[in-house]
Amino acid sequence: MYRNRTAHGAQEGNQFGSFGQRCGGFNAQKFGKQMPHWMQKFANQFNNSVPVNIEENDEAYTMLVYAVGLVKENFTVSVNDDVLSIAYKTEQNKMNESFTHQEFAPQNFERLFQLNTKVTVELISATYTDGVLKVTLPKNPETNRPAQKVAIQ
């Protein structure tokens, strides 16, 4: 149903243009050290992903995006050319100076999902509760027909 890609993968594979920068990740700057170049390259491969679960029932697909500690107003859910975008944008490099150790901070991200005309785009809805963004994608009845058995003669 969906072709799940991070923004980085979509850029390379589908030429969607430039998207969100980083999500999560490694930052040794708090202790006055600069991360080695090879380690930064490794870390950046994993920084633009947030976990997503997709459930399906007869009426809709439901996406559950694990996004704890983020601000609801900074999310954007949009569809362009049959590609669903779930993005989060916050102030860059905002670190709490009162922490003596900080392993996570809200970071920008964007996830892209190919819809393949299986969703009624006008009826998509989203809610953010308890650190989970829930995006409901009602099925398009014209393209979501049940499987049919073919009689073999």
Secondary structure as GFF3:
##gff-version 3
##sequence-region A 1 153
A	DSSP	beta_strand	3	6	.	.	.	ID=ss1
A	DSSP	alpha_helix	7	14	.	.	.	ID=ss2
A	DSSP	three_ten_helix	29	31	.	.	.	ID=ss3
A	DSSP	alpha_helix	37	44	.	.	.	ID=ss4
A	DSSP	beta_strand	52	56	.	.	.	ID=ss5
A	DSSP	beta_strand	60	66	.	.	.	ID=ss6
A	DSSP	three_ten_helix	72	74	.	.	.	ID=ss7
A	DSSP	beta_strand	75	80	.	.	.	ID=ss8
A	DSSP	beta_strand	83	88	.	.	.	ID=ss9
A	DSSP	beta_strand	109	114	.	.	.	ID=ss10
A	DSSP	three_ten_helix	121	123	.	.	.	ID=ss11
A	DSSP	beta_strand	125	129	.	.	.	ID=ss12
A	DSSP	beta_strand	132	138	.	.	.	ID=ss13
###
